[in-house]
Amino acid sequence: MTARRKATQRFVFIGMYDEREPRFTAEVMAEIAAGKVFSGGNRHRQLVAHLLPAGAEWIDITVPLDAVFEHYEDREQVVVFASGDPLFFGFAATVKRRLPAADTTVYPATNSLTTLAHRAVLPYHDMRAVSLTGRPWAEFDRALIESSPKIGILTDPVHTPVAIARRMIDYGYTGYSMIVGERLGNRDHERVVSLSLDEAARVTEFATPNCVIVHGTPRRAPLGIPDSEFELLDGRALMITKMAVRLTTLSMLGLESAHCLWDVGFCTGSVSIEARRRFPWLAVHSFEMRPECETLIEINSRRHGTPGIDVHIGDFLDPDLNLDTLPRPDAVFVGGHGGRIEQVVARAAGRLTPGGTMVFNSVSNESLDRFLAALPVAGLALNDRTRLAADNHNPIEILKAIKLPG
């Protein structure tokens, strides 16, 4: 929904620390004294309740946020308390996005990651900040794959320091150490601790709220993963897209400008994994009929440091597989089709964005002819083709098609 508001609506954001006796400047205290409507989390309310004027109204910030903005609609001014800097992954950014014309004043405190860097005497000009608070792993995974040497992380009850350490270990990012800041700004309970990832993974629990900085030697990936470094399906060397073919395929998919890749018939997961390593901002959805391949892609993803690949096991053509619930791809690689190339092309093309790319690696004249015949029926047009021979294997025709508009 879009909240309705008065033209003169004003928001005052007051950043604060997690301490029993908050200390504010005279200017901030004047804003509080003049306020009538206040807002924040329950913890903020407990800390500032004694500072609020008599008769003050409080609006709790809880999800879903639509209900919060409904409460804001008829208020000329709202004073909002927030942890740290309200513009640093904070609620002020949400208000600015939803109510861009509102008059906004911000009195920030130091954000928690900066505070943690100060406590640890750790230079942080090169620190990459990531929020996992109510968010998926995607941006943290990207920071790891992109070899960030220092990552500051805002946590939540799911993405805890323990979960972060275990994820990094699972995917081979073991060259880092971890600094955890617990209850920063609370003079009675603040604690900062430095640990190895192994030590952090064994901790029973960290006090909340907390945040994390991981720093150290990143894992760097070469261009192209040798075929011998993949776990293979039943040890069959032919059941993998060879490195030379794989890299050419990725080039033809045009992933540098893509947002979502579907890999249909992933088998070992080599194309999905190579794509994730080279283009870590991509949402990668990988489809495979054979259940045993789920273990294969998990092994290979961990081996090559590529968390965040979404795996779908089952028949791609099964109507019970609701593709409408997945993000639309702007690139599709057809790595397997089970003899039903026409149907696979049609179904994938139905979700492919206009102008999007589909690439197919043909190993026989029959599959080549069938793919070409399927293109106009599915609203695709051939755009490019190249022929490669890897080692002593038969030549492979790599075909690129584009989804036509309309």
N, C-alpha and C positions, 0 to 999 in steps of 0.2 A: 504494500500500500504506500501511497505518498501522503505524508502528514500535512494537514492544512495548518497554517499558522498566521499569526498577525504579522504585518509588515515590520513592526518594531520589535519583534521577538529577539531577546538577547540571551546568550548563554555565557556563563562565567565558569571556567574550568579551573579547579584548584588541585594541583598535584600535591601529594602528601606521602609520607613514609609510614611504615607499619610500626608506630610507636604509641604508647598509651597516652602520652601528653603531647599532641601535635603542636609544633611551633610554627607560627605563621607571621609574616611581616605585618606591619601596621596597615599597609594598603590592602592586604588580603583580609585582615580582621574587619576592616571597614566594609568590604564587600559582603562579608558574612553578616555583619550587624544590619546592613540595609536589605538583606534578602528576606524573602517570604516563602519561596518554594525552593527546596533543596532535593538533591538526588545523588545516588551512588549505590554501591553495594552494601549489604548488611554489615560487613566488617567496618566499612567507612562510617556508617551511621553510629555504630557503637563507639568509635574513637572520637567523633566530633559532636556527639549529642549535647554535651555540656556547653558547647560554644554557640549553639543555635538560639536565636531569639525566641521569646515566648510565642506560642501559637504557630510555630513554623510547620509547614507541610513538607512531608518527605515522600519522594517517589523512588521506590526500589528499582534498580536496574537489574532486570532478570530477563531470561529468554522465555518466549519469543519477544524480540525487541519491538515488534509492531504495537504491542500493548503499552510499552513504555512511551512510545512516540504519540500514542493516542492521549495519554495523560499530559504530555507536553503541549498539546495543540492550543489550548486556550490560556496558556501561561505567558505573560509578557516577558518574564525573566526567570531563568532557572539557574541556580548555582549548583554545579556538579562537582563532587569530590571524586578523585581518581588516584590510583597509585602511580607514583613516579611522574613521568611526562605524559600528559593525556594525548599528545600528538604522536607518541612513539608506540605504534600498534595499539593505541588506546581509543577510548570512547569519543574523544574529541574528533578523531578522524572519521568515525561513523556519523556523527552529527553533521560534520562538514559535507559529507557525501550525500546525506539524505535531506539536509536543509542548507543548501549552499548559500542562500541569501541571508541567513541569520547573522546577526551581529555577534561576533565571538571574541571573547577575551580569555587568554590562557595565562595562568600563573603556574609554571611548571616546577616540579621538583626534579632532581636528577633521576633519570630512568634507572631501572634495576640493573641492567647490564653494565651501564657506565659505572654505577656504584660498585658492582662486583669487580670490575677491572681496577678501580681505584683501591679497593680493599686488598686486592692481590698484587698491587703495584705492577700491573701488566699493561704496557702500551697497547692501545686499542684502536689506533688510527686505521689499521688494516683488518679490523674485525668485521665479519659479515654477520648481520643480525637476522635472526629467523624467529618467527613466532609459531609455536605449536599449540598455543592456547586456543582450544576449540577448533583447531585446524588439522588437516591430515599431515602425513609425513612428507608430502611432495617437495616443499621448499627446502627442508633439511636434507632430504636425499639429493636434491640438485646441488646443494652446497658441497656435499661430500664428493659427488661425482665430478664436480668442477674443480676439485683439488683446492678448496679454500683452506688456508693454513690455520685460520682462527675463526671460530663460529660461536657467536653468542646466541643462546637459545632461551626463549620464554617457554616455560613448561605448563602442564596442567595435570590433573589426576591420572590421565591415561599416558601422556608423554612425559613420564617422570625421568629423573636422572638415571635411575636403574634401567628403564626401558631404552633410553638413548644409548647408554653404554652397551647394552646387550645387542642392540641393532648394529652398532658400529663394529662390534666384534664379529657378529654373524656374517657381515659382508666384507670383512677383511680390512677395515679401516682402523688398524691397531697401532698406528704411529702417533696417536694423540694421547694427551693427558686431559683430565677433567678437573675443573674448579666448580664447586657448588656453593652458592650463597643461599643460606637459609634465613628467612625473616629479616632481610636487610633493612636497616633503619630502626629496628627495634633494639634499643640499648640493652634490654635485659636478656633477649633471647637470640640476637644475631649470632650466626656462626658461618665462617668461611672455611672450607676444607678442600685440599688438593689431593687427588687420588689418581691412580692408574685406572684405565678402563676396567681391568679385571677386578680391582678393588671396588670400584663403583657398582659393578654388576652384582656383587655379592652383598651389598648393603641391604638390610631388611627394609629400611624406610628412612627417607629424609624429611625433616620438618618442612611444613608448607606455611606460607608461599616460598617458593624457591626459584632460582634461575641458574643457568649453567653456561660456562664457557669451555669449549674444547679447543685445544691448541696443540700444534706439533707438526709432524711431517705428514703431508697428505699423500694419498695413493695416486700415482700418475699412470695413465693408461696409454699404451702405444697405439698407433693407428693400425688397426687390424689385429684380430685375435687369431693366432695360429689354430688350424683345425684340430691339431693334436691336443689342445688345451681344453677341449670340450668333452664332457661325458657324452657318449654316443648311445643311441638306441640299440641295445643288444650288441654293442661293439661294431656296428655296421658303418664303415667309413663312408659309404655312399649316401647315408641318411643324414646328410648335413649340407647346407649351402656353403660351398667352398669359399675360402676367404676372398679370393680375387673376384668371384661372382658376387659375393655378399657385398663387398665395398662398391662395386659397380651398381648393384641393385639399389643400395642406399643413395648413391649419387643420383640415380634416375628418379627416385621417389621425391626428391626435392624437399627433404626434411628440414632444411635450414629455415624455411618459412612456414613450417607446419606446426599444428598444435596437438594433433592426435593421430596416431598410427594404429591401424589394425593389421595384425599379422595372422593370416588365416592358414592354419596347418603348420604350426611352429616347430613341431618335432623336438629337436634339441634346444630350441630357443635361440639359435645363433644370430638370426636377423634381429629379433627383438632386443637381445642383449647388446649387440653392436650398435643398434640405433639408440638405445638408452645411454650408452657410454658417450656416443658422439654428440647427441642432442638431448641433454638431460632435462630440458624443459618439457619434452614431449610426454603426453599421456599415452602410454603404450598398452594396448589391449591385445592379448594373444589368445588364439583359439586353436584347439586341437581335439580330435575325436578320441585318441588313444589315452586311456587313464594313466598308463605308465609314464607318459611324457610329462605329467605334472611334477613328478619327482625329478625328472631330468632337468627341467627348466629351473626348478628350485636349486638344485645342486650347481648348475652352471651360473645362475644369477649370483649366488653367494660366492662362488669361485672368482667371478670377474667383477664383483663390487657394484652390482646394479639392482639395488632395491627399488620397489615401486612399480614393477610390471604387474598388471592385472591379468590373471590367468583365468580362462574359461574353458572347462573341459566338457565336451559333448559334441554332438553333431551340429555344425554351423547352420545346417539347413532345417534343423528341428524347429517347428513353429513355436514350441514352448520356450525356445531361447529368444527372449524379448529384447531385440537389439535397440528398440526405441528407448530403453532405459539407459543406454550407454551414450557417451558423447559422440557426436557425429565425426567420423574421420575425415581429414583432408588428404590422407594418404593410406592406401591399402596395398599390402603385399600378399599375393596369393602364392603361398609356398606349397600347398597341398589341396587337392580337390576331390580325391576319392573317385575319380572317373566321372565326376559331375560338374565339369568346369563351367558349363553354361549356367547352371543353377547358382553356383557360387558367385560367379561374376554378377548375375542379376541381383542377387540378394545384397551383396556388398555395395554394388552401385546404387541401390535404392537408398542407402544411408550416406554415401559419399557426397561431400559438399560440392556444389558447382565449381568447376575449375580444379577440383581435386584430382589426384593422381592415383592410378592403379598400375602396379607392375607385376608381371607374371614371367617366371622363368620356365621356358618350354624345353623339355628334354627329348621331344619327338616331333616329327612332322604332323602327326595326328593331333596332338595337343595344341600345337601352334595353330593349325587350321581351325580347330574348334574354338580357341580363344578369339581369334580374329573374327570369326563368324558371330560370336556372342556380343562383340562390342557394340555394333549399331543397335541391336535389339535392346541393350541395357542403357542406351544413351551415352555411350562412350565413343571416342575417336582415337585411333592410333596416332601417337605423337612422335615416337622414336623407337628404334630397335638396334640392338647390337649383338654380335655373336662372339662368344668366348669359349676357349678350351682351357681347362685347368689341369695341369699335369697330363696324364695319359687318359683322362676321362673323355667321354664323348662331348662334342661342342654343345653349348647351351645358348639358346636364343633368349635374350632379355628384351621383353616387350613393354613399352610404356604407353599407357592410354590416359586420356584426359576426359573428365566428366563434362559434358556439354551443358550450357545453361538452359534453363527452362524445363 
